Amino acid sequence: FIDLCILMGCDYTDSIRGIGPKKSIELLRNHRCIEAILQNIDKDKYPPPENWNYEGARELFEKPEVTDPETIE
């Protein structure tokens, strides 16, 4: 689910131009993860953003920074 969110576009990183919801689902069904998609995708047709930090975005989804409400003044 997280890779789907990243592929479709999220606040944490840019998305791959030309890849929307349908194409994201198709790619994940065929390749299972962003790493495999990047190895197999036609980069001329779907160029990933330069220095694409999808790994950082994935980490923010998996381990969000949470502030204990008791510490907020």
PyMOL Python script that loads the backbone (N, CA, C, O; Angstrom):
from pymol import cmd

cmd.read_pdbstr("""\
ATOM      1  N   PHE A   1       0.822  -1.196   0.000  1.00  0.00           N
ATOM      2  CA  PHE A   1       0.000   0.000   0.000  1.00  0.00           C
ATOM      3  C   PHE A   1       0.867   1.262   0.000  1.00  0.00           C
ATOM      4  O   PHE A   1       0.542   2.240  -0.674  1.00  0.00           O
ATOM      5  N   ILE A   2       1.956   1.240   0.746  1.00  0.00           N
ATOM      6  CA  ILE A   2       2.824   2.418   0.838  1.00  0.00           C
ATOM      7  C   ILE A   2       3.449   2.732  -0.517  1.00  0.00           C
ATOM      8  O   ILE A   2       3.479   3.891  -0.931  1.00  0.00           O
ATOM      9  N   ASP A   3       3.949   1.708  -1.212  1.00  0.00           N
ATOM     10  CA  ASP A   3       4.534   1.953  -2.532  1.00  0.00           C
ATOM     11  C   ASP A   3       3.480   2.483  -3.502  1.00  0.00           C
ATOM     12  O   ASP A   3       3.794   3.305  -4.363  1.00  0.00           O
ATOM     13  N   LEU A   4       2.256   2.031  -3.374  1.00  0.00           N
ATOM     14  CA  LEU A   4       1.169   2.546  -4.207  1.00  0.00           C
ATOM     15  C   LEU A   4       0.982   4.043  -3.948  1.00  0.00           C
ATOM     16  O   LEU A   4       0.864   4.826  -4.890  1.00  0.00           O
ATOM     17  N   CYS A   5       0.956   4.435  -2.690  1.00  0.00           N
ATOM     18  CA  CYS A   5       0.805   5.861  -2.343  1.00  0.00           C
ATOM     19  C   CYS A   5       1.947   6.686  -2.915  1.00  0.00           C
ATOM     20  O   CYS A   5       1.727   7.777  -3.442  1.00  0.00           O
ATOM     21  N   ILE A   6       3.155   6.174  -2.812  1.00  0.00           N
ATOM     22  CA  ILE A   6       4.316   6.899  -3.317  1.00  0.00           C
ATOM     23  C   ILE A   6       4.241   7.034  -4.838  1.00  0.00           C
ATOM     24  O   ILE A   6       4.493   8.111  -5.378  1.00  0.00           O
ATOM     25  N   LEU A   7       3.897   5.947  -5.526  1.00  0.00           N
ATOM     26  CA  LEU A   7       3.807   5.994  -6.988  1.00  0.00           C
ATOM     27  C   LEU A   7       2.732   6.958  -7.475  1.00  0.00           C
ATOM     28  O   LEU A   7       2.913   7.645  -8.481  1.00  0.00           O
ATOM     29  N   MET A   8       1.625   7.005  -6.763  1.00  0.00           N
ATOM     30  CA  MET A   8       0.527   7.876  -7.188  1.00  0.00           C
ATOM     31  C   MET A   8       0.779   9.343  -6.829  1.00  0.00           C
ATOM     32  O   MET A   8       0.130  10.241  -7.364  1.00  0.00           O
ATOM     33  N   GLY A   9       1.713   9.570  -5.932  1.00  0.00           N
ATOM     34  CA  GLY A   9       2.036  10.928  -5.522  1.00  0.00           C
ATOM     35  C   GLY A   9       1.637  11.164  -4.083  1.00  0.00           C
ATOM     36  O   GLY A   9       0.516  10.864  -3.674  1.00  0.00           O
ATOM     37  N   CYS A  10       2.566  11.703  -3.325  1.00  0.00           N
ATOM     38  CA  CYS A  10       2.301  11.993  -1.917  1.00  0.00           C
ATOM     39  C   CYS A  10       3.040  13.271  -1.534  1.00  0.00           C
ATOM     40  O   CYS A  10       3.803  13.818  -2.331  1.00  0.00           O
ATOM     41  N   ASP A  11       2.814  13.734  -0.334  1.00  0.00           N
ATOM     42  CA  ASP A  11       3.447  14.970   0.133  1.00  0.00           C
ATOM     43  C   ASP A  11       4.946  14.816   0.383  1.00  0.00           C
ATOM     44  O   ASP A  11       5.666  15.811   0.460  1.00  0.00           O
ATOM     45  N   TYR A  12       5.419  13.577   0.510  1.00  0.00           N
ATOM     46  CA  TYR A  12       6.798  13.353   0.927  1.00  0.00           C
ATOM     47  C   TYR A  12       7.806  13.326  -0.212  1.00  0.00           C
ATOM     48  O   TYR A  12       9.002  13.488   0.030  1.00  0.00           O
ATOM     49  N   THR A  13       7.358  13.126  -1.441  1.00  0.00           N
ATOM     50  CA  THR A  13       8.272  13.082  -2.583  1.00  0.00           C
ATOM     51  C   THR A  13       7.500  13.265  -3.881  1.00  0.00           C
ATOM     52  O   THR A  13       6.274  13.161  -3.908  1.00  0.00           O
ATOM     53  N   ASP A  14       8.226  13.535  -4.945  1.00  0.00           N
ATOM     54  CA  ASP A  14       7.604  13.662  -6.257  1.00  0.00           C
ATOM     55  C   ASP A  14       7.187  12.278  -6.765  1.00  0.00           C
ATOM     56  O   ASP A  14       7.649  11.252  -6.265  1.00  0.00           O
ATOM     57  N   SER A  15       6.314  12.275  -7.758  1.00  0.00           N
ATOM     58  CA  SER A  15       5.906  11.016  -8.381  1.00  0.00           C
ATOM     59  C   SER A  15       6.527  10.925  -9.770  1.00  0.00           C
ATOM     60  O   SER A  15       7.127  11.884 -10.255  1.00  0.00           O
ATOM     61  N   ILE A  16       6.379   9.777 -10.398  1.00  0.00           N
ATOM     62  CA  ILE A  16       6.863   9.583 -11.758  1.00  0.00           C
ATOM     63  C   ILE A  16       5.807  10.126 -12.709  1.00  0.00           C
ATOM     64  O   ILE A  16       4.659   9.684 -12.694  1.00  0.00           O
ATOM     65  N   ARG A  17       6.198  11.073 -13.525  1.00  0.00           N
ATOM     66  CA  ARG A  17       5.260  11.691 -14.477  1.00  0.00           C
ATOM     67  C   ARG A  17       4.694  10.615 -15.408  1.00  0.00           C
ATOM     68  O   ARG A  17       5.425   9.783 -15.945  1.00  0.00           O
ATOM     69  N   GLY A  18       3.379  10.658 -15.578  1.00  0.00           N
ATOM     70  CA  GLY A  18       2.708   9.722 -16.475  1.00  0.00           C
ATOM     71  C   GLY A  18       2.179   8.477 -15.798  1.00  0.00           C
ATOM     72  O   GLY A  18       1.492   7.672 -16.426  1.00  0.00           O
ATOM     73  N   ILE A  19       2.493   8.310 -14.515  1.00  0.00           N
ATOM     74  CA  ILE A  19       2.006   7.135 -13.785  1.00  0.00           C
ATOM     75  C   ILE A  19       0.932   7.593 -12.806  1.00  0.00           C
ATOM     76  O   ILE A  19       1.206   8.319 -11.850  1.00  0.00           O
ATOM     77  N   GLY A  20      -0.285   7.155 -13.065  1.00  0.00           N
ATOM     78  CA  GLY A  20      -1.412   7.471 -12.207  1.00  0.00           C
ATOM     79  C   GLY A  20      -1.872   6.237 -11.464  1.00  0.00           C
ATOM     80  O   GLY A  20      -1.129   5.259 -11.372  1.00  0.00           O
ATOM     81  N   PRO A  21      -3.083   6.260 -10.930  1.00  0.00           N
ATOM     82  CA  PRO A  21      -3.587   5.137 -10.142  1.00  0.00           C
ATOM     83  C   PRO A  21      -3.614   3.804 -10.893  1.00  0.00           C
ATOM     84  O   PRO A  21      -3.146   2.796 -10.363  1.00  0.00           O
ATOM     85  N   LYS A  22      -4.149   3.779 -12.104  1.00  0.00           N
ATOM     86  CA  LYS A  22      -4.243   2.511 -12.851  1.00  0.00           C
ATOM     87  C   LYS A  22      -2.873   1.933 -13.154  1.00  0.00           C
ATOM     88  O   LYS A  22      -2.634   0.745 -12.942  1.00  0.00           O
ATOM     89  N   LYS A  23      -1.978   2.767 -13.647  1.00  0.00           N
ATOM     90  CA  LYS A  23      -0.631   2.299 -13.998  1.00  0.00           C
ATOM     91  C   LYS A  23       0.137   1.880 -12.744  1.00  0.00           C
ATOM     92  O   LYS A  23       0.899   0.914 -12.784  1.00  0.00           O
ATOM     93  N   SER A  24      -0.052   2.590 -11.638  1.00  0.00           N
ATOM     94  CA  SER A  24       0.612   2.227 -10.376  1.00  0.00           C
ATOM     95  C   SER A  24       0.206   0.833  -9.932  1.00  0.00           C
ATOM     96  O   SER A  24       1.051   0.022  -9.554  1.00  0.00           O
ATOM     97  N   ILE A  25      -1.092   0.557  -9.977  1.00  0.00           N
ATOM     98  CA  ILE A  25      -1.588  -0.765  -9.578  1.00  0.00           C
ATOM     99  C   ILE A  25      -1.042  -1.838 -10.505  1.00  0.00           C
ATOM    100  O   ILE A  25      -0.598  -2.891 -10.047  1.00  0.00           O
ATOM    101  N   GLU A  26      -1.075  -1.576 -11.801  1.00  0.00           N
ATOM    102  CA  GLU A  26      -0.555  -2.545 -12.779  1.00  0.00           C
ATOM    103  C   GLU A  26       0.924  -2.840 -12.529  1.00  0.00           C
ATOM    104  O   GLU A  26       1.338  -4.000 -12.518  1.00  0.00           O
ATOM    105  N   LEU A  27       1.715  -1.788 -12.328  1.00  0.00           N
ATOM    106  CA  LEU A  27       3.144  -1.974 -12.093  1.00  0.00           C
ATOM    107  C   LEU A  27       3.413  -2.749 -10.804  1.00  0.00           C
ATOM    108  O   LEU A  27       4.280  -3.622 -10.774  1.00  0.00           O
ATOM    109  N   LEU A  28       2.680  -2.436  -9.749  1.00  0.00           N
ATOM    110  CA  LEU A  28       2.886  -3.150  -8.482  1.00  0.00           C
ATOM    111  C   LEU A  28       2.427  -4.596  -8.565  1.00  0.00           C
ATOM    112  O   LEU A  28       3.034  -5.470  -7.946  1.00  0.00           O
ATOM    113  N   ARG A  29       1.371  -4.863  -9.314  1.00  0.00           N
ATOM    114  CA  ARG A  29       0.947  -6.262  -9.501  1.00  0.00           C
ATOM    115  C   ARG A  29       2.024  -7.059 -10.233  1.00  0.00           C
ATOM    116  O   ARG A  29       2.265  -8.226  -9.925  1.00  0.00           O
ATOM    117  N   ASN A  30       2.663  -6.416 -11.202  1.00  0.00           N
ATOM    118  CA  ASN A  30       3.678  -7.113 -12.003  1.00  0.00           C
ATOM    119  C   ASN A  30       5.035  -7.194 -11.316  1.00  0.00           C
ATOM    120  O   ASN A  30       5.755  -8.177 -11.486  1.00  0.00           O
ATOM    121  N   HIS A  31       5.394  -6.165 -10.537  1.00  0.00           N
ATOM    122  CA  HIS A  31       6.763  -6.087 -10.018  1.00  0.00           C
ATOM    123  C   HIS A  31       6.868  -6.092  -8.495  1.00  0.00           C
ATOM    124  O   HIS A  31       7.959  -6.293  -7.960  1.00  0.00           O
ATOM    125  N   ARG A  32       5.770  -5.876  -7.791  1.00  0.00           N
ATOM    126  CA  ARG A  32       5.679  -5.998  -6.332  1.00  0.00           C
ATOM    127  C   ARG A  32       6.278  -4.859  -5.505  1.00  0.00           C
ATOM    128  O   ARG A  32       5.856  -4.669  -4.364  1.00  0.00           O
ATOM    129  N   CYS A  33       7.244  -4.088  -6.029  1.00  0.00           N
ATOM    130  CA  CYS A  33       7.837  -3.010  -5.242  1.00  0.00           C
ATOM    131  C   CYS A  33       8.453  -1.960  -6.175  1.00  0.00           C
ATOM    132  O   CYS A  33       8.674  -2.222  -7.357  1.00  0.00           O
ATOM    133  N   ILE A  34       8.722  -0.792  -5.636  1.00  0.00           N
ATOM    134  CA  ILE A  34       9.277   0.299  -6.439  1.00  0.00           C
ATOM    135  C   ILE A  34      10.653  -0.070  -6.992  1.00  0.00           C
ATOM    136  O   ILE A  34      10.969   0.268  -8.132  1.00  0.00           O
ATOM    137  N   GLU A  35      11.467  -0.755  -6.203  1.00  0.00           N
ATOM    138  CA  GLU A  35      12.805  -1.121  -6.670  1.00  0.00           C
ATOM    139  C   GLU A  35      12.726  -1.958  -7.952  1.00  0.00           C
ATOM    140  O   GLU A  35      13.460  -1.702  -8.907  1.00  0.00           O
ATOM    141  N   ALA A  36      11.845  -2.948  -7.972  1.00  0.00           N
ATOM    142  CA  ALA A  36      11.696  -3.802  -9.160  1.00  0.00           C
ATOM    143  C   ALA A  36      11.083  -3.021 -10.321  1.00  0.00           C
ATOM    144  O   ALA A  36      11.443  -3.237 -11.479  1.00  0.00           O
ATOM    145  N   ILE A  37      10.166  -2.121 -10.012  1.00  0.00           N
ATOM    146  CA  ILE A  37       9.573  -1.281 -11.062  1.00  0.00           C
ATOM    147  C   ILE A  37      10.667  -0.458 -11.726  1.00  0.00           C
ATOM    148  O   ILE A  37      10.720  -0.375 -12.953  1.00  0.00           O
ATOM    149  N   LEU A  38      11.536   0.148 -10.936  1.00  0.00           N
ATOM    150  CA  LEU A  38      12.599   0.987 -11.490  1.00  0.00           C
ATOM    151  C   LEU A  38      13.580   0.186 -12.348  1.00  0.00           C
ATOM    152  O   LEU A  38      14.163   0.731 -13.286  1.00  0.00           O
ATOM    153  N   GLN A  39      13.766  -1.077 -12.045  1.00  0.00           N
ATOM    154  CA  GLN A  39      14.652  -1.924 -12.842  1.00  0.00           C
ATOM    155  C   GLN A  39      14.021  -2.291 -14.184  1.00  0.00           C
ATOM    156  O   GLN A  39      14.737  -2.559 -15.149  1.00  0.00           O
ATOM    157  N   ASN A  40      12.693  -2.304 -14.253  1.00  0.00           N
ATOM    158  CA  ASN A  40      12.004  -2.812 -15.437  1.00  0.00           C
ATOM    159  C   ASN A  40      11.228  -1.773 -16.241  1.00  0.00           C
ATOM    160  O   ASN A  40      10.779  -2.067 -17.349  1.00  0.00           O
ATOM    161  N   ILE A  41      11.067  -0.602 -15.722  1.00  0.00           N
ATOM    162  CA  ILE A  41      10.234   0.415 -16.377  1.00  0.00           C
ATOM    163  C   ILE A  41      10.967   1.038 -17.576  1.00  0.00           C
ATOM    164  O   ILE A  41      12.195   1.116 -17.597  1.00  0.00           O
ATOM    165  N   ASP A  42      10.203   1.468 -18.550  1.00  0.00           N
ATOM    166  CA  ASP A  42      10.746   2.225 -19.686  1.00  0.00           C
ATOM    167  C   ASP A  42      11.006   3.648 -19.194  1.00  0.00           C
ATOM    168  O   ASP A  42      10.085   4.459 -19.086  1.00  0.00           O
ATOM    169  N   LYS A  43      12.264   3.935 -18.899  1.00  0.00           N
ATOM    170  CA  LYS A  43      12.615   5.230 -18.296  1.00  0.00           C
ATOM    171  C   LYS A  43      12.515   6.388 -19.283  1.00  0.00           C
ATOM    172  O   LYS A  43      12.509   7.549 -18.874  1.00  0.00           O
ATOM    173  N   ASP A  44      12.436   6.086 -20.578  1.00  0.00           N
ATOM    174  CA  ASP A  44      12.199   7.156 -21.555  1.00  0.00           C
ATOM    175  C   ASP A  44      10.738   7.590 -21.505  1.00  0.00           C
ATOM    176  O   ASP A  44      10.424   8.775 -21.626  1.00  0.00           O
ATOM    177  N   LYS A  45       9.854   6.619 -21.326  1.00  0.00           N
ATOM    178  CA  LYS A  45       8.417   6.911 -21.272  1.00  0.00           C
ATOM    179  C   LYS A  45       7.997   7.411 -19.884  1.00  0.00           C
ATOM    180  O   LYS A  45       7.164   8.309 -19.766  1.00  0.00           O
ATOM    181  N   TYR A  46       8.582   6.821 -18.843  1.00  0.00           N
ATOM    182  CA  TYR A  46       8.244   7.163 -17.455  1.00  0.00           C
ATOM    183  C   TYR A  46       9.523   7.496 -16.679  1.00  0.00           C
ATOM    184  O   TYR A  46       9.990   6.685 -15.879  1.00  0.00           O
ATOM    185  N   PRO A  47      10.087   8.676 -16.909  1.00  0.00           N
ATOM    186  CA  PRO A  47      11.342   9.003 -16.216  1.00  0.00           C
ATOM    187  C   PRO A  47      11.111   9.319 -14.738  1.00  0.00           C
ATOM    188  O   PRO A  47      10.321  10.202 -14.402  1.00  0.00           O
ATOM    189  N   PRO A  48      11.804   8.597 -13.862  1.00  0.00           N
ATOM    190  CA  PRO A  48      11.687   8.926 -12.432  1.00  0.00           C
ATOM    191  C   PRO A  48      12.309  10.299 -12.162  1.00  0.00           C
ATOM    192  O   PRO A  48      13.219  10.717 -12.878  1.00  0.00           O
ATOM    193  N   PRO A  49      11.827  10.995 -11.142  1.00  0.00           N
ATOM    194  CA  PRO A  49      12.426  12.285 -10.802  1.00  0.00           C
ATOM    195  C   PRO A  49      13.915  12.119 -10.473  1.00  0.00           C
ATOM    196  O   PRO A  49      14.336  11.092  -9.940  1.00  0.00           O
ATOM    197  N   GLU A  50      14.687  13.132 -10.796  1.00  0.00           N
ATOM    198  CA  GLU A  50      16.109  13.105 -10.482  1.00  0.00           C
ATOM    199  C   GLU A  50      16.289  13.031  -8.967  1.00  0.00           C
ATOM    200  O   GLU A  50      15.616  13.743  -8.221  1.00  0.00           O
ATOM    201  N   ASN A  51      17.193  12.172  -8.520  1.00  0.00           N
ATOM    202  CA  ASN A  51      17.453  11.965  -7.085  1.00  0.00           C
ATOM    203  C   ASN A  51      16.168  11.651  -6.327  1.00  0.00           C
ATOM    204  O   ASN A  51      15.933  12.192  -5.247  1.00  0.00           O
ATOM    205  N   TRP A  52      15.347  10.786  -6.885  1.00  0.00           N
ATOM    206  CA  TRP A  52      14.040  10.455  -6.323  1.00  0.00           C
ATOM    207  C   TRP A  52      14.202   9.777  -4.967  1.00  0.00           C
ATOM    208  O   TRP A  52      14.772   8.689  -4.877  1.00  0.00           O
ATOM    209  N   ASN A  53      13.711  10.406  -3.934  1.00  0.00           N
ATOM    210  CA  ASN A  53      13.864   9.900  -2.572  1.00  0.00           C
ATOM    211  C   ASN A  53      12.626   9.103  -2.133  1.00  0.00           C
ATOM    212  O   ASN A  53      12.009   9.414  -1.114  1.00  0.00           O
ATOM    213  N   TYR A  54      12.277   8.085  -2.905  1.00  0.00           N
ATOM    214  CA  TYR A  54      11.133   7.251  -2.538  1.00  0.00           C
ATOM    215  C   TYR A  54      11.414   6.460  -1.266  1.00  0.00           C
ATOM    216  O   TYR A  54      10.491   6.142  -0.516  1.00  0.00           O
ATOM    217  N   GLU A  55      12.690   6.139  -1.018  1.00  0.00           N
ATOM    218  CA  GLU A  55      13.029   5.403   0.207  1.00  0.00           C
ATOM    219  C   GLU A  55      12.761   6.249   1.451  1.00  0.00           C
ATOM    220  O   GLU A  55      12.264   5.740   2.455  1.00  0.00           O
ATOM    221  N   GLY A  56      13.089   7.534   1.385  1.00  0.00           N
ATOM    222  CA  GLY A  56      12.801   8.439   2.488  1.00  0.00           C
ATOM    223  C   GLY A  56      11.306   8.602   2.704  1.00  0.00           C
ATOM    224  O   GLY A  56      10.837   8.673   3.840  1.00  0.00           O
ATOM    225  N   ALA A  57      10.561   8.661   1.606  1.00  0.00           N
ATOM    226  CA  ALA A  57       9.099   8.756   1.713  1.00  0.00           C
ATOM    227  C   ALA A  57       8.535   7.499   2.356  1.00  0.00           C
ATOM    228  O   ALA A  57       7.648   7.572   3.207  1.00  0.00           O
ATOM    229  N   ARG A  58       9.055   6.346   1.946  1.00  0.00           N
ATOM    230  CA  ARG A  58       8.590   5.081   2.524  1.00  0.00           C
ATOM    231  C   ARG A  58       8.846   5.059   4.031  1.00  0.00           C
ATOM    232  O   ARG A  58       7.998   4.615   4.805  1.00  0.00           O
ATOM    233  N   GLU A  59      10.015   5.539   4.439  1.00  0.00           N
ATOM    234  CA  GLU A  59      10.344   5.564   5.871  1.00  0.00           C
ATOM    235  C   GLU A  59       9.405   6.490   6.640  1.00  0.00           C
ATOM    236  O   GLU A  59       9.004   6.170   7.759  1.00  0.00           O
ATOM    237  N   LEU A  60       9.050   7.634   6.053  1.00  0.00           N
ATOM    238  CA  LEU A  60       8.117   8.538   6.724  1.00  0.00           C
ATOM    239  C   LEU A  60       6.738   7.905   6.898  1.00  0.00           C
ATOM    240  O   LEU A  60       6.073   8.141   7.907  1.00  0.00           O
ATOM    241  N   PHE A  61       6.305   7.108   5.931  1.00  0.00           N
ATOM    242  CA  PHE A  61       5.038   6.386   6.073  1.00  0.00           C
ATOM    243  C   PHE A  61       5.139   5.324   7.169  1.00  0.00           C
ATOM    244  O   PHE A  61       4.221   5.159   7.973  1.00  0.00           O
ATOM    245  N   GLU A  62       6.271   4.604   7.191  1.00  0.00           N
ATOM    246  CA  GLU A  62       6.427   3.493   8.139  1.00  0.00           C
ATOM    247  C   GLU A  62       6.738   3.952   9.554  1.00  0.00           C
ATOM    248  O   GLU A  62       6.306   3.324  10.521  1.00  0.00           O
ATOM    249  N   LYS A  63       7.490   5.049   9.682  1.00  0.00           N
ATOM    250  CA  LYS A  63       7.923   5.528  11.003  1.00  0.00           C
ATOM    251  C   LYS A  63       7.689   7.034  11.106  1.00  0.00           C
ATOM    252  O   LYS A  63       8.648   7.805  11.123  1.00  0.00           O
ATOM    253  N   PRO A  64       6.451   7.452  11.173  1.00  0.00           N
ATOM    254  CA  PRO A  64       6.197   8.894  11.248  1.00  0.00           C
ATOM    255  C   PRO A  64       6.711   9.483  12.561  1.00  0.00           C
ATOM    256  O   PRO A  64       6.710   8.827  13.603  1.00  0.00           O
ATOM    257  N   GLU A  65       7.142  10.720  12.480  1.00  0.00           N
ATOM    258  CA  GLU A  65       7.566  11.414  13.688  1.00  0.00           C
ATOM    259  C   GLU A  65       6.317  11.816  14.465  1.00  0.00           C
ATOM    260  O   GLU A  65       5.441  12.508  13.946  1.00  0.00           O
ATOM    261  N   VAL A  66       6.253  11.374  15.705  1.00  0.00           N
ATOM    262  CA  VAL A  66       5.075  11.632  16.530  1.00  0.00           C
ATOM    263  C   VAL A  66       5.516  12.355  17.797  1.00  0.00           C
ATOM    264  O   VAL A  66       6.458  11.935  18.469  1.00  0.00           O
ATOM    265  N   THR A  67       4.836  13.428  18.110  1.00  0.00           N
ATOM    266  CA  THR A  67       5.134  14.191  19.326  1.00  0.00           C
ATOM    267  C   THR A  67       4.140  13.804  20.409  1.00  0.00           C
ATOM    268  O   THR A  67       2.929  13.795  20.189  1.00  0.00           O
ATOM    269  N   ASP A  68       4.663  13.491  21.556  1.00  0.00           N
ATOM    270  CA  ASP A  68       3.813  13.171  22.703  1.00  0.00           C
ATOM    271  C   ASP A  68       3.015  14.418  23.071  1.00  0.00           C
ATOM    272  O   ASP A  68       3.610  15.451  23.378  1.00  0.00           O
ATOM    273  N   PRO A  69       1.689  14.350  23.048  1.00  0.00           N
ATOM    274  CA  PRO A  69       0.881  15.539  23.348  1.00  0.00           C
ATOM    275  C   PRO A  69       1.124  16.100  24.750  1.00  0.00           C
ATOM    276  O   PRO A  69       0.868  17.279  24.994  1.00  0.00           O
ATOM    277  N   GLU A  70       1.601  15.291  25.647  1.00  0.00           N
ATOM    278  CA  GLU A  70       1.888  15.752  27.011  1.00  0.00           C
ATOM    279  C   GLU A  70       3.063  16.732  27.035  1.00  0.00           C
ATOM    280  O   GLU A  70       3.206  17.502  27.985  1.00  0.00           O
ATOM    281  N   THR A  71       3.902  16.708  25.997  1.00  0.00           N
ATOM    282  CA  THR A  71       5.075  17.582  25.978  1.00  0.00           C
ATOM    283  C   THR A  71       4.801  18.913  25.290  1.00  0.00           C
ATOM    284  O   THR A  71       5.667  19.788  25.278  1.00  0.00           O
ATOM    285  N   ILE A  72       3.625  19.078  24.725  1.00  0.00           N
ATOM    286  CA  ILE A  72       3.278  20.310  24.009  1.00  0.00           C
ATOM    287  C   ILE A  72       2.710  21.322  24.997  1.00  0.00           C
ATOM    288  O   ILE A  72       1.815  21.011  25.784  1.00  0.00           O
ATOM    289  N   GLU A  73       3.241  22.521  24.942  1.00  0.00           N
ATOM    290  CA  GLU A  73       2.761  23.567  25.848  1.00  0.00           C
ATOM    291  C   GLU A  73       1.651  24.360  25.220  1.00  0.00           C
ATOM    292  O   GLU A  73       1.125  25.284  25.841  1.00  0.00           O
TER     293      GLU A  73
END
""", "prot")
cmd.dss("prot")
cmd.show_as("cartoon", "prot")
cmd.util.cbc("prot")
cmd.orient("prot")
